[in-house]
């Protein structure tokens, strides 16, 4: 029988609400016009390893760790999800769209594209069938509703069906929160390959390309997302369960060798994960980096060099002095779904590959960075581990942890992720050179500020997202979207948003009339 925790849960919820009041008590409906909430200030941080564009660090994000009770039989993430997230104003539909002005060069979510997006660019991306036809979907937003190209869903393999449904669920959440989203079409690419010169939204892009593309929140980030109160509980639980003064004197990493494509034998030792493991074998007093498993094509002579490591539950990485991250991408991104929340200093490999949020987590401010060659890893990890062992929670590296968690709490909750997604869609829309059949002339894109109320067309919001027009029927919408079918998603089984919010979104989706523009 599960222990009774109702009273504790109520007390904890009250504590959490009081701590995060600075994050949630403002009228977010009014604040939606800003690219970022809370009038935040950023400082630009150049990359020690010449990552294009560098990073941005939030000044004074409010990093005090919480103290609360948690259940020992749950992981901290499970515990946090059990904390009721208040259905606050933050979850109400916005009266205006997010700004896409990118003040001071700070992007709300990462994208890189020079010039406009032509219809030829768009069609070329469709013909390329990058990643195969199963991983590129053509969507439309029309009159506040989401449509997908007919037959596209049938091409998605059952093993990846949940990925598609999670993306579509969040897209419908975006349309609920921003009922004045303009009519548009876009390509969603949900694989971990970097593409160059193709106008698609993908979980990660590679910064070195002039037309790297547009990011979107990855499947794992969406599914692991929390509300601000829940996130505060998550961070508190991790600090309490893994106190800084009781850490193992090592920097830890665990991972697998994946992929079906065989690597030439002479290149095997240069695989990043193999290289890290072999480095740790020579510096086992500082680094504990083990491979859990490898594919069958790995030759015997390399297998003999690999000492398979035991599995470590992800949250138990916090029992070490530091966590190493070498994945460097936004798909399998343990960095985005876990490490940015952990109560442990992160030492992360520099990479041009970036997810939608990574440029807002600056090295030297929120984590320690080492070079792709790994020549500096042992020295940096050794200093970090020594500092944590001698100073515990007073180590400067735990200041980075608090900054990391503070940034996450502001930008990476349910609504923060939806804001970033909306920003990317609007940025994409602002660059295309054509318009849908019944939309305004594309010339308005160079003139329209989506943050201002308009008398008609894109940019005008009705405020509550539920007001509907009686002049257009569901059949009329379908007739306007030839070759597409409406996406039907019941909110919110993947992202676990507040129950009242999920009900409101589902009611909105169940209405067959378009939202009044």
DOSE-513912 format. One record per residue (C-alpha): residue number from 1; x, y, z. Coordinates in nm, 3 decimals, padded with zeros to 5 digits. Each point is the difference from the previous one (the first is absolute). Last residue first. Layout:
SITE pos       x       y       z
SITE NUM       X       Y       Z
...
//
This chain:
SITE pos       x       y       z
SITE 517 -00.970  03.580 -03.620
SITE 516 -00.288 -00.195  00.155
SITE 515  00.119 -00.353  00.069
SITE 514 -00.112 -00.238 -00.271
SITE 513 -00.312 -00.212  00.054
SITE 512  00.040 -00.371  00.068
SITE 511  00.029  00.029  00.376
SITE 510  00.167 -00.309  00.147
SITE 509  00.343  00.163 -00.009
SITE 508 -00.112  00.286  00.226
SITE 507 -00.162 -00.242  00.243
SITE 506  00.321 -00.206  00.003
SITE 505  00.206  00.313  00.070
SITE 504 -00.226  00.098  00.291
SITE 503  00.007 -00.353  00.142
SITE 502  00.380 -00.013 -00.021
SITE 501  00.017  00.335  00.180
SITE 500 -00.225 -00.121  00.281
SITE 499  00.210 -00.319  00.033
SITE 498  00.328  00.189  00.025
SITE 497  00.242 -00.107 -00.277
SITE 496  00.130 -00.355 -00.024
SITE 495  00.204  00.046 -00.323
SITE 494 -00.082 -00.335 -00.158
SITE 493 -00.365 -00.064  00.085
SITE 492 -00.123  00.356 -00.042
SITE 491 -00.220  00.076 -00.174
SITE 490 -00.199 -00.212 -00.243
SITE 489  00.140  00.037 -00.347
SITE 488 -00.184  00.008 -00.331
SITE 487  00.217  00.135 -00.281
SITE 486 -00.217  00.122 -00.284
SITE 485  00.055 -00.151 -00.341
SITE 484  00.188  00.152 -00.293
SITE 483 -00.015 -00.031 -00.379
SITE 482 -00.244  00.287 -00.034
SITE 481  00.000  00.236  00.295
SITE 480 -00.269  00.254 -00.089
SITE 479 -00.265 -00.267 -00.047
SITE 478  00.081 -00.138  00.345
SITE 477 -00.055  00.341  00.154
SITE 476 -00.334  00.039 -00.173
SITE 475 -00.110 -00.344  00.118
SITE 474  00.077  00.100  00.359
SITE 473 -00.235  00.295 -00.042
SITE 472  00.068  00.366 -00.044
SITE 471 -00.229  00.291  00.090
SITE 470 -00.074 -00.105  00.357
SITE 469  00.333  00.124  00.127
SITE 468  00.155 -00.133  00.316
SITE 467  00.114  00.154  00.328
SITE 466  00.212 -00.254  00.188
SITE 465  00.349  00.145 -00.026
SITE 464 -00.070  00.240  00.287
SITE 463  00.168  00.315 -00.124
SITE 462 -00.153  00.046 -00.343
SITE 461  00.337  00.046 -00.166
SITE 460  00.096  00.200 -00.310
SITE 459  00.349 -00.065 -00.131
SITE 458 -00.088 -00.165 -00.328
SITE 457 -00.295  00.151 -00.188
SITE 456 -00.223  00.283  00.115
SITE 455 -00.001  00.314  00.210
SITE 454  00.344 -00.085  00.131
SITE 453  00.125 -00.004  00.361
SITE 452  00.374  00.033  00.021
SITE 451  00.250 -00.274  00.089
SITE 450 -00.006 -00.144 -00.353
SITE 449  00.175  00.313 -00.133
SITE 448 -00.109 -00.005 -00.361
SITE 447  00.195  00.188 -00.264
SITE 446  00.237 -00.250 -00.160
SITE 445 -00.253 -00.281  00.035
SITE 444 -00.278  00.210 -00.155
SITE 443  00.153 -00.056 -00.343
SITE 442 -00.128 -00.358  00.008
SITE 441 -00.348  00.121 -00.107
SITE 440 -00.255 -00.101  00.260
SITE 439 -00.128 -00.354  00.039
SITE 438 -00.268 -00.179 -00.203
SITE 437  00.219 -00.234 -00.205
SITE 436  00.303 -00.018  00.226
SITE 435  00.273  00.258 -00.045
SITE 434  00.337  00.005 -00.169
SITE 433  00.343  00.148  00.074
SITE 432  00.073 -00.175  00.331
SITE 431  00.212  00.190  00.255
SITE 430 -00.264  00.122  00.246
SITE 429 -00.158 -00.347  00.018
SITE 428  00.328 -00.155  00.119
SITE 427  00.036  00.267  00.268
SITE 426 -00.362 -00.052  00.101
SITE 425  00.043 -00.377  00.027
SITE 424  00.320  00.047  00.199
SITE 423 -00.162  00.245  00.243
SITE 422 -00.296 -00.235  00.053
SITE 421  00.237 -00.287  00.088
SITE 420  00.192  00.220  00.244
SITE 419 -00.324  00.110  00.165
SITE 418 -00.114 -00.364  00.022
SITE 417  00.326 -00.091  00.175
SITE 416 -00.047  00.287  00.245
SITE 415 -00.359 -00.111  00.058
SITE 414  00.092 -00.349  00.114
SITE 413  00.311  00.109  00.195
SITE 412  00.334  00.061 -00.171
SITE 411  00.058  00.376  00.000
SITE 410 -00.031  00.133  00.356
SITE 409  00.055 -00.319  00.199
SITE 408  00.277 -00.112 -00.233
SITE 407  00.190  00.327  00.044
SITE 406 -00.021 -00.035  00.378
SITE 405  00.112 -00.362 -00.017
SITE 404  00.308  00.088 -00.205
SITE 403  00.083  00.299  00.221
SITE 402 -00.025 -00.223  00.308
SITE 401  00.228 -00.257 -00.163
SITE 400  00.250  00.269 -00.098
SITE 399  00.009  00.116  00.362
SITE 398  00.065 -00.367  00.080
SITE 397  00.320  00.029 -00.203
SITE 396  00.115  00.288  00.217
SITE 395  00.031 -00.250  00.286
SITE 394 -00.192  00.090  00.314
SITE 393 -00.220 -00.310 -00.035
SITE 392  00.293 -00.228  00.071
SITE 391  00.322  00.197  00.051
SITE 390  00.274 -00.263  00.008
SITE 389 -00.161 -00.282 -00.199
SITE 388 -00.170  00.240 -00.239
SITE 387  00.326  00.183 -00.071
SITE 386  00.191 -00.323 -00.056
SITE 385 -00.264 -00.130 -00.244
SITE 384  00.003  00.326 -00.196
SITE 383  00.378  00.021 -00.014
SITE 382  00.027 -00.360 -00.121
SITE 381 -00.277  00.046 -00.257
SITE 380  00.175  00.303 -00.145
SITE 379  00.341 -00.170 -00.013
SITE 378 -00.137 -00.326 -00.140
SITE 377 -00.218  00.172 -00.260
SITE 376  00.258  00.234 -00.151
SITE 375  00.122 -00.228 -00.279
SITE 374 -00.356 -00.121 -00.062
SITE 373  00.044  00.073 -00.374
SITE 372 -00.359  00.128 -00.009
SITE 371  00.092  00.269  00.255
SITE 370 -00.126  00.033  00.356
SITE 369 -00.283  00.210  00.145
SITE 368 -00.104  00.062  00.360
SITE 367 -00.367  00.069  00.069
SITE 366 -00.243  00.283  00.079
SITE 365  00.217  00.312 -00.016
SITE 364  00.334 -00.125 -00.136
SITE 363 -00.185 -00.147 -00.296
SITE 362 -00.322  00.190 -00.079
SITE 361 -00.345 -00.157  00.008
SITE 360 -00.209  00.220 -00.231
SITE 359  00.171 -00.135 -00.316
SITE 358 -00.122 -00.346  00.106
SITE 357 -00.374  00.071 -00.030
SITE 356 -00.110 -00.123 -00.345
SITE 355  00.257 -00.279 -00.017
SITE 354  00.356  00.052 -00.121
SITE 353  00.266 -00.177 -00.201
SITE 352  00.310  00.217 -00.028
SITE 351  00.149 -00.186  00.294
SITE 350  00.198  00.067  00.316
SITE 349  00.010 -00.300  00.235
SITE 348 -00.184  00.044  00.328
SITE 347  00.113 -00.001  00.362
SITE 346 -00.313  00.018  00.212
SITE 345  00.003  00.091  00.370
SITE 344 -00.263 -00.194  00.197
SITE 343 -00.348  00.090  00.124
SITE 342 -00.163 -00.116 -00.322
SITE 341 -00.255  00.205 -00.193
SITE 340  00.207  00.089 -00.308
SITE 339  00.123 -00.360  00.005
SITE 338 -00.339 -00.166 -00.051
SITE 337 -00.212  00.065 -00.310
SITE 336  00.225  00.253 -00.169
SITE 335  00.343 -00.146  00.075
SITE 334 -00.127 -00.357 -00.031
SITE 333 -00.059  00.096 -00.357
SITE 332 -00.060 -00.311 -00.202
SITE 331 -00.126  00.248 -00.257
SITE 330  00.160  00.338  00.068
SITE 329  00.363 -00.088 -00.056
SITE 328  00.332  00.027  00.181
SITE 327  00.019 -00.354  00.128
SITE 326  00.318  00.068  00.196
SITE 325 -00.138  00.084  00.344
SITE 324  00.211 -00.061  00.310
SITE 323 -00.162  00.014  00.345
SITE 322  00.187  00.132  00.303
SITE 321  00.056 -00.073  00.369
SITE 320 -00.198 -00.325 -00.011
SITE 319 -00.324 -00.091  00.184
SITE 318 -00.186  00.214 -00.252
SITE 317  00.060 -00.265 -00.267
SITE 316 -00.260 -00.184  00.207
SITE 315 -00.270  00.194 -00.186
SITE 314  00.080 -00.190 -00.321
SITE 313 -00.016 -00.345  00.156
SITE 312  00.347 -00.148 -00.038
SITE 311  00.056 -00.310 -00.213
SITE 310  00.324 -00.184  00.070
SITE 309  00.296  00.053 -00.227
SITE 308  00.141 -00.203 -00.285
SITE 307  00.377  00.005 -00.012
SITE 306  00.090  00.074 -00.360
SITE 305  00.352 -00.091 -00.116
SITE 304 -00.086 -00.364 -00.073
SITE 303 -00.300  00.115 -00.200
SITE 302  00.238  00.194 -00.225
SITE 301  00.196 -00.315 -00.094
SITE 300 -00.326 -00.193 -00.036
SITE 299 -00.144  00.222 -00.271
SITE 298 -00.314  00.215  00.063
SITE 297 -00.260 -00.132 -00.249
SITE 296 -00.227 -00.134  00.273
SITE 295 -00.090  00.342  00.134
SITE 294  00.129  00.128  00.336
SITE 293 -00.113 -00.009  00.362
SITE 292  00.029  00.187  00.329
SITE 291  00.305  00.212 -00.082
SITE 290  00.181  00.139  00.303
SITE 289  00.138  00.338  00.101
SITE 288  00.116  00.028  00.364
SITE 287  00.242  00.294 -00.011
SITE 286  00.238  00.131  00.268
SITE 285  00.179 -00.295  00.162
SITE 284 -00.072 -00.207 -00.313
SITE 283  00.235  00.215 -00.205
SITE 282  00.141 -00.247 -00.254
SITE 281 -00.326 -00.195 -00.028
SITE 280 -00.182  00.333 -00.016
SITE 279  00.175  00.091 -00.324
SITE 278 -00.102 -00.334 -00.152
SITE 277 -00.364  00.069  00.090
SITE 276  00.008  00.353 -00.138
SITE 275  00.154 -00.115 -00.330
SITE 274 -00.257 -00.277 -00.031
SITE 273 -00.279  00.253  00.053
SITE 272  00.142  00.247 -00.251
SITE 271  00.074 -00.256 -00.270
SITE 270  00.373  00.050 -00.072
SITE 269  00.088 -00.351  00.116
SITE 268 -00.222 -00.147 -00.270
SITE 267  00.154  00.195 -00.287
SITE 266  00.258 -00.258 -00.116
SITE 265 -00.267 -00.270  00.007
SITE 264 -00.229  00.183 -00.241
SITE 263 -00.333  00.080  00.169
SITE 262 -00.290 -00.236 -00.065
SITE 261 -00.338  00.162 -00.047
SITE 260 -00.263 -00.152  00.231
SITE 259  00.031  00.261  00.269
SITE 258  00.059  00.002  00.372
SITE 257  00.289 -00.015  00.242
SITE 256 -00.152  00.039  00.344
SITE 255  00.032  00.249  00.283
SITE 254  00.115  00.068  00.354
SITE 253  00.195  00.299  00.129
SITE 252  00.131  00.098  00.344
SITE 251  00.246  00.255  00.142
SITE 250  00.143 -00.149  00.319
SITE 249  00.048  00.070  00.370
SITE 248 -00.335 -00.152  00.105
SITE 247 -00.228  00.269  00.141
SITE 246 -00.114  00.041  00.361
SITE 245  00.066  00.373  00.061
SITE 244 -00.220  00.107 -00.293
SITE 243 -00.315 -00.168  00.142
SITE 242 -00.165 -00.250 -00.239
SITE 241 -00.355 -00.064  00.122
SITE 240 -00.054  00.351  00.130
SITE 239  00.141  00.183 -00.302
SITE 238 -00.181 -00.235 -00.239
SITE 237 -00.333  00.039  00.181
SITE 236  00.024  00.378 -00.007
SITE 235  00.067  00.004 -00.373
SITE 234 -00.301 -00.220 -00.071
SITE 233 -00.227  00.197  00.236
SITE 232  00.097  00.324 -00.178
SITE 231 -00.072 -00.175 -00.329
SITE 230 -00.345 -00.099  00.122
SITE 229 -00.075  00.361  00.092
SITE 228  00.123  00.120 -00.339
SITE 227 -00.188 -00.266 -00.196
SITE 226  00.189 -00.301 -00.124
SITE 225  00.147 -00.132 -00.325
SITE 224  00.133 -00.356 -00.033
SITE 223 -00.220 -00.087 -00.299
SITE 222  00.073  00.320 -00.187
SITE 221  00.375 -00.019  00.064
SITE 220  00.009 -00.362 -00.119
SITE 219 -00.191  00.076 -00.320
SITE 218  00.224  00.291 -00.091
SITE 217 -00.103  00.364  00.016
SITE 216  00.038  00.154 -00.348
SITE 215  00.300  00.137 -00.184
SITE 214  00.017  00.193 -00.326
SITE 213  00.245 -00.032 -00.287
SITE 212  00.378 -00.006 -00.034
SITE 211  00.000  00.247 -00.286
SITE 210  00.346  00.150  00.061
SITE 209  00.125 -00.336  00.128
SITE 208  00.240 -00.005  00.295
SITE 207 -00.285  00.000  00.251
SITE 206 -00.110 -00.358 -00.058
SITE 205 -00.373 -00.044  00.062
SITE 204 -00.203 -00.194  00.254
SITE 203 -00.351 -00.134  00.063
SITE 202 -00.106  00.101 -00.353
SITE 201 -00.214  00.266 -00.169
SITE 200  00.068 -00.006 -00.373
SITE 199  00.118  00.254 -00.255
SITE 198  00.283 -00.199 -00.163
SITE 197  00.341  00.163 -00.051
SITE 196  00.190 -00.235  00.227
SITE 195 -00.153 -00.288  00.192
SITE 194  00.123 -00.145  00.328
SITE 193 -00.121 -00.353  00.064
SITE 192 -00.184 -00.074  00.326
SITE 191 -00.338 -00.087 -00.151
SITE 190 -00.332  00.179  00.028
SITE 189 -00.020  00.224 -00.305
SITE 188 -00.304  00.229  00.004
SITE 187 -00.073  00.189 -00.321
SITE 186 -00.210  00.315  00.014
SITE 185 -00.326  00.155 -00.114
SITE 184 -00.156  00.322  00.119
SITE 183 -00.321  00.173  00.107
SITE 182  00.080  00.252  00.271
SITE 181 -00.007 -00.085  00.372
SITE 180 -00.276  00.208  00.161
SITE 179 -00.114 -00.273  00.242
SITE 178  00.340  00.000  00.173
SITE 177 -00.033 -00.219  00.311
SITE 176 -00.239 -00.239 -00.175
SITE 175  00.206 -00.011 -00.320
SITE 174  00.317 -00.066  00.201
SITE 173 -00.175 -00.284  00.187
SITE 172 -00.100 -00.141 -00.340
SITE 171  00.365  00.004 -00.106
SITE 170  00.092 -00.168  00.330
SITE 169 -00.238 -00.288 -00.069
SITE 168  00.124 -00.027 -00.356
SITE 167  00.360 -00.037  00.118
SITE 166 -00.102 -00.265  00.256
SITE 165 -00.207 -00.187 -00.260
SITE 164  00.292 -00.016 -00.244
SITE 163  00.235 -00.141  00.261
SITE 162 -00.267 -00.244  00.121
SITE 161 -00.023 -00.146 -00.349
SITE 160  00.372 -00.074 -00.013
SITE 159 -00.005 -00.376  00.068
SITE 158 -00.327 -00.026 -00.197
SITE 157  00.176  00.120 -00.314
SITE 156 -00.114  00.336 -00.144
SITE 155 -00.109 -00.040 -00.360
SITE 154 -00.370 -00.013  00.088
SITE 153  00.027  00.341  00.166
SITE 152  00.109  00.158 -00.328
SITE 151 -00.297 -00.136 -00.196
SITE 150 -00.172  00.336 -00.034
SITE 149  00.226  00.294  00.079
SITE 148 -00.051  00.110  00.359
SITE 147 -00.241  00.263  00.134
SITE 146 -00.008  00.212  00.316
SITE 145 -00.276  00.249  00.078
SITE 144  00.006  00.373  00.075
SITE 143 -00.149  00.109 -00.330
SITE 142  00.256 -00.204 -00.192
SITE 141  00.323 -00.142  00.137
SITE 140  00.153 -00.235 -00.251
SITE 139  00.234 -00.293  00.040
SITE 138  00.236 -00.195 -00.229
SITE 137  00.175 -00.288  00.176
SITE 136  00.359 -00.119 -00.043
SITE 135  00.114 -00.305  00.197
SITE 134 -00.178 -00.292 -00.169
SITE 133  00.093  00.104 -00.355
SITE 132  00.367 -00.083  00.059
SITE 131  00.246  00.189  00.221
SITE 130 -00.011  00.286 -00.246
SITE 129 -00.272 -00.051 -00.259
SITE 128  00.192  00.230 -00.238
SITE 127 -00.320  00.071 -00.194
SITE 126 -00.161  00.171  00.300
SITE 125  00.308  00.216  00.060
SITE 124  00.005  00.102 -00.366
SITE 123 -00.367  00.095  00.024
SITE 122  00.070  00.244  00.284
SITE 121  00.310  00.152 -00.158
SITE 120 -00.194  00.045 -00.328
SITE 119 -00.282  00.170  00.190
SITE 118  00.259  00.247  00.120
SITE 117  00.118  00.050  00.356
SITE 116  00.147  00.348  00.047
SITE 115  00.349  00.121  00.078
SITE 114  00.262 -00.175  00.208
SITE 113 -00.126 -00.270  00.237
SITE 112  00.115 -00.100  00.348
SITE 111 -00.244 -00.094  00.275
SITE 110  00.018 -00.039  00.377
SITE 109 -00.285  00.079  00.234
SITE 108 -00.075  00.332  00.170
SITE 107  00.290  00.143 -00.200
SITE 106  00.213  00.266  00.170
SITE 105  00.144  00.230 -00.269
SITE 104 -00.044  00.315  00.207
SITE 103 -00.376 -00.019 -00.055
SITE 102 -00.107 -00.304 -00.201
SITE 101 -00.296  00.173 -00.170
SITE 100 -00.218 -00.313 -00.004
SITE  99 -00.240  00.120  00.269
SITE  98 -00.235 -00.258  00.145
SITE  97 -00.362  00.029 -00.117
SITE  96 -00.274  00.199  00.168
SITE  95 -00.308 -00.050  00.215
SITE  94  00.142 -00.315  00.155
SITE  93 -00.200 -00.311  00.088
SITE  92  00.015 -00.090  00.372
SITE  91  00.266 -00.235  00.140
SITE  90  00.211  00.272  00.164
SITE  89 -00.314  00.131  00.164
SITE  88  00.029 -00.292  00.242
SITE  87 -00.127 -00.358 -00.006
SITE  86  00.216 -00.101  00.296
SITE  85  00.226 -00.303 -00.060
SITE  84 -00.093 -00.280  00.241
SITE  83  00.315 -00.178  00.129
SITE  82  00.002 -00.361 -00.128
SITE  81  00.212  00.107 -00.295
SITE  80  00.267  00.120  00.240
SITE  79  00.007 -00.337  00.177
SITE  78  00.043 -00.183 -00.330
SITE  77  00.288  00.233 -00.088
SITE  76  00.158 -00.046  00.342
SITE  75 -00.019 -00.377 -00.040
SITE  74 -00.267 -00.153  00.216
SITE  73  00.018 -00.238  00.298
SITE  72  00.181  00.258  00.217
SITE  71 -00.292  00.244 -00.015
SITE  70  00.092  00.366  00.021
SITE  69  00.013  00.275  00.255
SITE  68  00.102  00.355 -00.076
SITE  67  00.291  00.242  00.002
SITE  66  00.031  00.214 -00.307
SITE  65  00.320  00.110 -00.169
SITE  64  00.046  00.373 -00.051
SITE  63  00.084  00.077 -00.362
SITE  62 -00.187  00.313 -00.093
SITE  61  00.091  00.066 -00.363
SITE  60  00.234  00.286  00.084
SITE  59  00.158  00.062 -00.341
SITE  58 -00.098 -00.247 -00.269
SITE  57  00.295 -00.130 -00.200
SITE  56  00.025  00.007 -00.380
SITE  55  00.213 -00.226 -00.218
SITE  54  00.256  00.014 -00.282
SITE  53 -00.108  00.091 -00.352
SITE  52  00.206 -00.268 -00.170
SITE  51  00.170 -00.240  00.245
SITE  50  00.356  00.134  00.009
SITE  49  00.133 -00.235  00.270
SITE  48  00.020  00.252  00.285
SITE  47 -00.346  00.109 -00.107
SITE  46 -00.092  00.363  00.056
SITE  45 -00.250  00.080  00.274
SITE  44 -00.257  00.271 -00.073
SITE  43 -00.171  00.143  00.305
SITE  42 -00.373 -00.013  00.042
SITE  41 -00.261  00.207  00.180
SITE  40 -00.349 -00.126  00.072
SITE  39 -00.303  00.223 -00.013
SITE  38 -00.198 -00.276  00.180
SITE  37 -00.095 -00.201 -00.308
SITE  36  00.195 -00.028 -00.327
SITE  35 -00.105  00.106 -00.350
SITE  34 -00.233  00.253  00.158
SITE  33 -00.360  00.029 -00.118
SITE  32 -00.110 -00.280  00.232
SITE  31  00.037  00.218  00.308
SITE  30 -00.366  00.102  00.005
SITE  29 -00.132 -00.355  00.001
SITE  28  00.281 -00.093  00.236
SITE  27 -00.144  00.208  00.280
SITE  26  00.278 -00.046  00.255
SITE  25 -00.046 -00.251  00.283
SITE  24  00.191 -00.287 -00.160
SITE  23  00.375  00.057  00.013
SITE  22  00.024  00.236  00.296
SITE  21 -00.244 -00.226  00.185
SITE  20  00.240 -00.290 -00.039
SITE  19  00.089 -00.028  00.368
SITE  18 -00.350  00.058  00.135
SITE  17 -00.152 -00.258 -00.233
SITE  16  00.265 -00.253  00.092
SITE  15 -00.066  00.036  00.372
SITE  14 -00.377 -00.031 -00.051
SITE  13  00.051 -00.307 -00.221
SITE  12  00.225 -00.153  00.263
SITE  11 -00.264  00.041  00.268
SITE  10 -00.268 -00.153 -00.223
SITE   9  00.229 -00.291 -00.094
SITE   8  00.086 -00.062  00.361
SITE   7 -00.367 -00.014  00.091
SITE   6 -00.081 -00.233 -00.290
SITE   5  00.295 -00.232  00.061
SITE   4 -00.160 -00.324  00.114
SITE   3  00.233 -00.289 -00.076
SITE   2 -00.075 -00.219 -00.304
SITE   1 -00.130 -00.346  00.089
//
